[in-house]
């Protein structure tokens, strides 16, 4: 009996110890589970960025681990394990798209993954202002570090073939605007977008043109619009200047516009036009040639195109700059010379 009692006492102590161990284990597991749950929710809802915007580029062949490494390198508050868990939960692993992404303060891991899955890449911008030449556009493209460059050393004939145009020059055929693009976009694709937009705008304006204009083709209107664009930056004056040039064309008068002379001079132009420049024959010297030059001399905007196709009616044949960005218009050479004396020769 004594042995039985001793055994019962030992068994009771053993069970008590086991209960304590099990209880302690459950307590530890409970704390661990709670901690994991809180850590998961923190990873799910905590902003990964607080004060700054960073840029991440996902390249072809990047694994999820490599993407996480890039995020960590940029100091994002990302926990690799939970990032993978959240990616798996959202079935995002095989849907991440390549590209450059802009990550702004406040974004959480699910929101970042959503950007990657939707392919909402950062959009860069490049602007071609009204009145720029093709040479200036090429220079702007060449210095942009976010483009893939393919036009260096390419001749104009090749450019025109790539644009699928039968024009002899790309001058004036690109629409001035701000264009948005993803990193690694080719410079040629931007030119093509600008070319296509100019074709669209030119067609729209041509279909709504006024009657009895001295143009046989939209290209001729584009050429005169480029001259109007270079002659004035004052929007209200564009139809007036267009009217002067159109009346000159209709009366077989020389256009006599300095911007075409400057364009024809090329690199020889150093900021001043001399008398010999006005008398030296070039295809663009409208003091010598009759009618329009062979190509546009710059990129005209829609307003200049509209002005040329809807010119101001009147009888003025001359204009001279006041020096403040506007012009004085005259119907006779006598009045024009008086305006030149007042505003250009400082004779009052």
Secondary structure by P-SEA (a helix, b strand, c coil): caaaaaaaaaaaaaaaaaaaaaaaaaaaaaaaaaaaaaaaaaaacccccccbbbbbbbcccccaaaaaaaaaaacccccaaaaaaaaaaacccccccbbbbbbcccccaaaaaaaaaacccbbbbbbbcccccaaaaaaaaaaccccccccccccaaaaaaaaccccccccccccbbbbbbcccccaaaaaaaaaaaaaaaaaaaaaacccccccccaaaaaaaaaaaaaacccccaaaaaaaaaaaaaaaccccccaaaaaaaaccccccccccccccccccccccccccccccccccccaaaaaaaaccccccccccccccccbbbbbccaaaaaaaaaacccccc
